[in-house]
């Protein structure tokens, strides 16, 4: 599958030939057909095999976000973990392959979206809801806010690599800078103007305790 990915990335799905895949893998065409059948099945398996949810790479950091008292600092840690995970060459290559063939294999595009962005946004949204309940953030649409956060973090490096190719590289310090500034901007936009004590949101206007 590694050899096939190289060929698919180089030649695209249509241009990739089974003979070239077999040669790159040091295998026979018969072996490929025995394990995968058609080229289409091989392509699908390559993508599905690499669809381990990106959220698993920094699930602990997101869990810490829900219970933190220092929102910006914890968001910064989540953002750093996220940007380093999603800009790994292996992740970017799968992303490029899925995007290139989304018209031909829409089911793979949906699977990638559900296993990646959708899960990440759901996990972040849950934490944002809890932070809002605790009076540390003010967010009416948690899923939308999650999209705002992730795009602030990764838009520059991911867009540049997707459009300019694998010769583009970012240093760890550059990725950390994108993460840190994203956390600062997000917190400034969504921080509650006045922290609300726990349970105070349930008290009717004008009532006293």
C-alpha positions in Angstrom: 0.0 0.0 0.0 2.9 2.4 0.7 4.3 1.7 -2.8 0.8 2.2 -4.4 0.4 5.5 -2.5 3.6 6.8 -4.1 2.3 5.9 -7.5 -1.2 7.3 -6.9 0.3 10.6 -5.6 2.7 10.8 -8.6 0.3 9.8 -11.4 -3.2 10.2 -10.0 -5.7 7.5 -9.8 -6.4 7.3 -13.6 -2.7 7.5 -14.5 -1.6 4.9 -12.0 -0.8 1.5 -13.6 -1.0 -1.8 -11.8 2.3 -2.8 -13.4 4.0 0.2 -11.9 2.5 -0.4 -8.5 3.7 -4.0 -8.6 7.2 -2.9 -9.7 7.4 -0.3 -7.0 6.3 -2.8 -4.3 8.6 -5.5 -5.5 5.5 -7.8 -6.0 3.7 -9.3 -8.9 0.4 -8.1 -10.4 -1.1 -11.5 -9.3 -0.2 -10.8 -5.7 -1.9 -7.4 -5.9 -5.0 -8.8 -7.5 -5.1 -11.6 -4.9 -5.1 -9.2 -2.0 -7.1 -6.3 -3.4 -8.8 -7.3 -6.6 -9.3 -4.2 -8.7 -7.2 -1.1 -8.6 -10.2 0.8 -7.2 -10.2 -1.6 -4.1 -6.5 -1.0 -3.6 -7.0 2.8 -3.7 -9.9 2.7 -1.2 -8.0 0.4 1.2 -5.0 2.8 1.1 -7.2 5.7 2.3 -9.3 3.8 4.8 -6.2 2.2 6.3 -4.9 5.7 7.1 -8.1 7.1 8.5 -7.2 6.7 12.1 -9.0 9.7 13.7 -6.7 12.7 14.0 -8.6 13.4 17.3 -6.9 10.4 18.8 -3.5 12.1 18.4 -4.4 14.8 21.0 -7.5 13.5 22.8 -5.9 14.0 26.2 -5.2 17.7 25.5 -8.8 18.2 24.5 -9.9 16.5 27.7 -7.8 18.9 29.7 -9.5 21.8 28.0 -12.9 21.0 29.4 -11.7 21.3 33.0 -9.0 24.0 32.8 -9.2 27.3 34.6 -6.5 28.8 32.2 -8.3 28.7 28.9 -5.7 30.4 26.7 -2.8 28.4 28.0 -4.7 25.1 27.5 -5.9 26.1 24.1 -2.3 26.9 23.2 -1.3 23.4 24.2 -4.2 21.9 22.1 -3.4 24.1 19.1 0.3 23.1 19.2 -0.5 19.4 19.4 -3.1 19.8 16.6 -0.9 21.7 14.1 2.1 19.4 14.5 -0.2 16.3 14.1 -2.1 17.5 11.0 1.1 18.8 9.2 2.9 15.5 9.4 3.8 14.4 5.9 1.8 11.2 6.2 -1.4 13.1 7.1 -0.9 15.7 4.4 -0.3 13.1 1.7 -3.5 11.2 2.5 -5.4 14.5 2.5 -4.0 15.5 -0.9 -4.9 12.1 -2.3 -8.5 12.2 -1.0 -9.0 15.8 -2.3 -7.6 14.9 -5.7 -10.0 12.0 -6.1 -13.0 13.2 -4.2 -15.1 13.5 -7.4 -14.4 9.9 -8.3 -14.6 8.5 -4.8 -17.0 10.8 -2.8 -17.6 8.1 -0.2 -13.9 8.3 0.7 -14.1 12.0 1.0 -17.0 11.7 3.4 -15.2 9.0 5.4 -12.1 11.2 5.7 -14.2 14.1 6.8 -16.1 12.1 9.4 -13.0 10.5 10.8 -11.0 13.7 10.8 -12.6 17.2 10.9 -16.0 16.1 12.2 -14.6 14.2 15.2 -12.2 16.9 16.1 -14.9 19.6 16.0 -17.3 17.5 18.0 -14.7 16.9 20.7 -13.7 20.6 20.8 -17.4 21.7 20.8 -18.1 19.5 23.8 -15.2 21.2 25.7 -16.4 24.7 24.6 -19.9 23.9 25.9 -18.5 23.0 29.3 -16.3 26.1 29.4 -19.3 28.2 28.5 -21.3 26.6 31.3 -18.5 27.4 33.7 -18.5 31.1 32.6 -15.0 31.1 31.1 -16.1 31.4 27.4 -19.2 32.8 25.7 -20.1 30.6 22.8 -23.5 30.2 21.2 -22.5 27.8 18.4 -19.9 25.4 19.8 -19.4 23.4 16.5 -18.9 26.6 14.5 -16.5 27.9 17.1 -14.6 24.7 16.8 -14.2 25.3 13.1 -13.0 28.8 13.8 -10.4 27.5 16.1 -9.0 24.8 13.9 -8.9 27.0 10.9 -7.1 29.7 12.8 -4.5 27.1 13.7 -3.9 25.3 10.5 -5.1 27.4 7.6 -1.7 28.9 6.7 0.5 25.7 6.8 -2.1 23.3 5.3 -3.2 25.6 2.5 0.4 26.4 1.5 1.4 22.7 1.5 -1.7 21.6 -0.3 -1.3 24.2 -3.1 2.5 24.5 -3.3 3.6 20.9 -2.8 5.7 18.8 -0.5 8.8 21.0 -0.9 7.2 23.5 1.5 8.3 23.0 5.0 7.6 24.7 8.3 9.9 24.7 11.3 8.5 23.6 14.7 8.9 27.2 15.9 6.8 28.4 13.0 4.1 25.9 13.7 4.1 26.8 17.4 3.8 30.5 16.5 0.7 29.7 14.4 -0.8 27.7 17.3 0.0 30.4 19.9 -1.5 33.3 18.0 -4.6 31.2 17.1 -5.2 30.5 20.7 -4.8 34.2 21.6 -7.1 35.4 18.8 -9.8 32.7 19.6 -9.7 33.5 23.3 -10.0 37.3 22.7 -13.1 36.6 20.5 -14.9 34.1 22.7 -13.8 35.0 26.3 -16.7 35.7 28.6 -16.7 39.5 29.4 -17.3 38.8 33.0 -16.6 35.3 34.5 -19.9 33.8 35.7 -19.8 31.8 39.0 -20.8 28.1 38.7 -24.6 27.8 38.7 -25.2 31.5 38.4 -26.4 31.1 34.8 -29.5 29.3 36.2 -30.5 32.2 38.5 -33.3 34.4 36.9 -32.5 38.0 36.2 -33.2 40.2 39.2 -33.3 37.4 41.7 -30.9 37.2 44.7 -29.4 34.6 46.9 
